Amino acid sequence: MTLRFVGKDPESGDHGSPAAWVVEDTRDLLFQGWSADEQTTKASTRDVALPANEALIRIPRRMIPLLREALDVAESDELR
């Protein structure tokens, strides 16, 4: 599996979180972020159950441009 690192939160300093990657062969997106707190997790699971093999992560709003870039990379012809 080859991952294309897109970037990390510009305010995270020397820490590596949150961050975004694109899996080159499948075009899947990978995100590293903060675990959602218990209150947020409970609120999100009112309508949809969270399976044991999944996690709810929090990505800060300031990373929206980076998420758009990750989407552009995943959709680009550059990876084909």
C-alpha positions, -999 to +999 in steps of 0.1 A: +000+000+000+014+034-010+002+064+010+004+100-003+008+124+027-013+155+020-005+174+051-011+181+088-028+207+110-006+238+106-012+246+143-001+212+156+036+223+158+059+194+163+030+170+169+018+149+140-019+152+145-043+158+128-032+147+094-045+135+060-033+109+035-046+094+002-042+056-004-028+058-039-042+025-053-077+028-039-080+066-036-093+061+000-087+089+024-070+084+058-073+108+086-055+111+119-073+132+144-083+136+180-106+110+195-141+125+200-150+130+236-177+108+252-204+134+249-198+138+212-197+101+206-230+096+225-246+124+204-234+109+172-246+074+180-282+084+186-290+079+150-262+055+138-244+028+158-207+030+159-193-005+151-164-018+173-140-016+144-147+021+137-138+053+155-152+088+156-125+114+151-125+152+154-108+172+126-106+210+134-123+234+111-091+251+102-081+219+083-110+223+057-085+235+030-063+205+037-093+182+034-102+198+001-067+192-011-069+155-001-101+152-021-085+168-051-055+145-049-078+114-046-098+125-077-068+136-098-054+118-128-019+122-112-024+090-093-035+069-123 
